[in-house]
Amino acid sequence: MVGLDQDAVLSQAGDQIEHVFFPHSGAISLMIDMANGQTVATAAVGREGAVGVLSVLGPSPSASTAIVRAAGAASRIPASRFQVAFNRSPAIRHAIQMHMRAMLIQFQFGTACNALHPVQARMARWLLHLRDRVDNDVLPLTHEALSQMLGVRRTTVTLLMRNLRDSGAIRSERRGQIEIDRSRLAAAACECHGTLRLMVQEIFAMNTARSRVLVVPDDAVGESGDAM
């Protein structure tokens, strides 16, 4: 078990994937970094998923940067050892297929949402995505983090936050903590959050016994408690 510190970078775009992380708590965003320094989030990962699973396809650089947005804890296994476990276990392969289907839907909806929906609706959607993963109405987010995730300036985030506070969707905001009103925030968000959530739930409901965090074979776990 390893700690996931807020704002920690688990993997950097362009670097080889060294570890696969299976969060037990917390939330992680997958970020695309552009040459001009701009960034945008493409997906969120919590205890339903994993970070770095594409390493099962063989050694390759990460296409995105994984940043912890809400602190938590995770199991961790070196990518090389996870590839061995993946090749040995049909159950792990099945779970990875479920995870990749869910992530692909996130990427597809994220692309459409970024192109078609207003930034305020997108920000409400992202706040709800993170709330789903931390299971708490108080989200540990700064304006800087939101600007990185949305691909907009901090001044834009400040304006949007004011609008959401005025509508009651944001109850309070102080020292990097945003307290939301879930129902009012859902009303301010685009349809992508609700549609995406239902589609992902249907994917994992196909096999409830295999829908939780992946189980690493006993012989892959070292004495320290980390997967080795």
N, C-alpha and C positions, 0 to 999 in steps of 0.2 A: 504494500500500500504506500502510495506517495501523496504528498499534499499538492494541491493545485492552488497556488497563490494568485490572487487577483492581479491581472495585467501580465502574468507570466506568459512567455512565448514558448509553446510546446514544440513547435516546428516552424521553420522559416521557409518561405517559398524559394525554390531553387536549390535547397539543401537536400541531401539524401535523408530519407526517413529512417531514423535509428530506432525509434520505439513506437509501439502501439499502446494507446491509453484507453482504458475502459472506465469512464467516470462513474462513481457511486453517488456523487453529489456535485453541485456546482453547474456552471454553464460555460461553454466554449464557443467562440465564433470563428468561422473559417473566412479569411480575408483574402481578397485579390489586391495585389500591390501593382500600381501602374508606374511606368517609367518617370512620370512627372511628379511622383510622390503621393498622388491621390490613392485612396483606398475605398473599398466597399465590401460589405459582408455578403457572402453567398449562402451561408447556412449556419444553423445553430446546432450544437450537440450537447446532450446531457446524459443522464443515466440510461437513456434508451439506446444509446449508440456507442460509437468509438471514434477515435482519431488516429489516422495512419494506416487504416486497413488496406489501402491500395498497395501497400508494400507486398501483399501476397502475390501480386503480378510480377514480382521481381524487383531488383534494385532500380530505383528511379528517383529523380528529384521530386520534392513536393511541389504541387501546382499552387498551393495556397499557404498562407500563414495562419497557424492556429493560436489564438490568444484567449486566455482565461478571462472571462468577463465577470463571473461570480465564483468566489473561492469555493473549494470543495476538496474531495479526495478521489483517487483513482487507483485501479490496478494497472501495472505497467509490465510490458514484456518486450524484449528486444525484437525488432522486426524479423531478423533471421530465424529466431526460435518460433515466432508466431507463424511464419511461413511453413515451418516443419509441422507444427500442430495443425494448421489448416489443411495440409496435404494428407495428414493421417486421419482426420476426423470428419466424417460426413455431417455430423451435427454442427460442427463449427462452420463448415462450408455453407450449410443451409442458413445458419444465423447470419453469416456475412452477406448472403444473397438478399435476405430480408432487409438488412441494414442498407445495402447499396441501393435497393429499390426505393427505400424511404429517402435517402440522400438525393437520388436522381430527381425525385419529385420536388424536393426543396430547391434544387438548382433550377429546374424548369420554371417553377412558380416564381422564384426570385428574379429570373431573367425577365419574365413577362411583367412582373410587378414593377421592377425598376424602370421599365420602358413606358408603362401605361398609367401608373397611379401617382397621385400627388404625393409630395414628400411627407406631408403631415400624416396621411393615411399609412404610408410606409413606416414612419417612425412608430406609430401606434401598433402596427403589426409586429415590429421587432421587439417592442416592450412586452407584448403578449407572448411571443415566442420564448423570451427569456423567463418570463413569469411561469410559463408552463414547466420549465426545467428546474427552477429553484423552489417552486411551490410556496412562494411567499409574495405578498403584495408590496414589500419593500425591496427594491432592486438596487444593488450597489453599482450605480452607473454615474459617470461624469458626462458633462457636455462634450468633452474631448472624445470620449469613447463613442458616444452616439454620432458625432460628426464623422469619425473614422468609419463606422459601420454604414452610415447612410451615404457617404461620399459627398457631404456638403460642409459648408463653413460652420464654425462654432456660433457665429452670429445668427445663422439660420436656425440652428438648434435652439438657441435662446428664445427666438421669436415663436417657434413652434411649441416650446414648453409653456410659454405664456398663454398661448391659445388653448392648450389642453388643460391648463390650470383653470382658466376662465370657464371652461365647459364642465369642470368637475372631474374630468378623466384622470387628472393628476391631483392628488389630495395635498401633497406637500413635497418639497424638494429642499434638501439641506445637506451640505458636506458630502457630496457624492452619493447620496441616497435619494431615490425617487419612490415615493409611495403612490401607488396607482389605485384607481377604482376600476376593477376589472370589467364590470358590465358597461360602464360609460366609455372605457377605453376601447372595448370591442365595437361599440357603436361608431367610434371615430376611425376605426381601422377599415382597410379595404377588405373585400371578401376572401382574400388569399389566406388569412390566418385560419378562419373557420374551415374553409375547404381543404386546405393542406392538412389540418389536424385530423379531420375525418378520414382522409385518404390514408394517412400514415397509420391511424388506428386500425383501419381495415387490413392493411398489410400485416401488421403484427398479430392481429386476431386470427389470421389464417393458421397459426400454430402457436397457441398461447404458451405452451411449455418451452418454446424456443425463442420467445420474444423478449426475454430479459437480457441482462448483460451476459456476454459470452463467458462460458466456463472453460478455463485453460486446463489441459490435462495435468494430473498431479506431477508427472515426471518433468514438466516444464517449469515448475516452481522451485526457486532456490530457497535456501535456509533463511535468508533475510526477510522473506515474505514478499519480495518483488517477484514477478515472473521473470525467469532468467532465460 
